[in-house]
Amino acid sequence: MIIVAIAGMIVNLLIVLNLRQNTQNLNVKSAFLHFAGDALADLGVLIGGVIIYFTHWSRIDTLLSSILACLILRSAIVKPIKIIVVVHPTIL
């Protein structure tokens, strides 16, 4: 689990570094945020794997997954609202 998380994080970070140069385009920015979230998920898996390996405390997996889910949910709600307000300010 730890080796796969490291490999995934390396690939996602390389993609994020490549995409960060052109985040003015909404599609590129969306892909950038998606891969940044994937890299964050890989970091959570890596941290969880190390903690489980050394302490055998398996509940850390649920805790880290919940934190990551809340971060993704926040960005999935806040970003579209900001875009809608910029495009159609009279709606609100």
JOKA-V782898 format. One record per backbone hydrogen bond with DSSP energy under -1.0 kcal/mol. CO is the residue of the C=O (numbers start at 1). NH is the residue of the N-H. Records with the same first field share a line. If there is no record, write none. Layout:
CO = NH / NH
//
This chain:
1 = 5
2 = 6
3 = 7
4 = 8
5 = 9
6 = 10
7 = 11
8 = 12
9 = 13
10 = 14
11 = 15
12 = 16
13 = 17
14 = 18
15 = 19
16 = 20
19 = 22
25 = 29
26 = 30
27 = 31
28 = 32
29 = 33
30 = 34
31 = 35
32 = 36
33 = 37
34 = 38
35 = 39
36 = 40
37 = 41
38 = 42
39 = 43
40 = 44
41 = 45
42 = 46
43 = 47
44 = 48
45 = 49
46 = 50
47 = 51
48 = 52
49 = 53
50 = 54
51 = 55
52 = 56
56 = 58
57 = 60
58 = 61
59 = 63
60 = 64
61 = 65
62 = 66
63 = 67
64 = 68
65 = 69
66 = 70
67 = 71
68 = 72
69 = 73
70 = 74
71 = 75
72 = 76
73 = 77
74 = 78
75 = 79
77 = 81
78 = 82
79 = 83
80 = 84
81 = 85
82 = 86
83 = 87
84 = 88
88 = 91
//
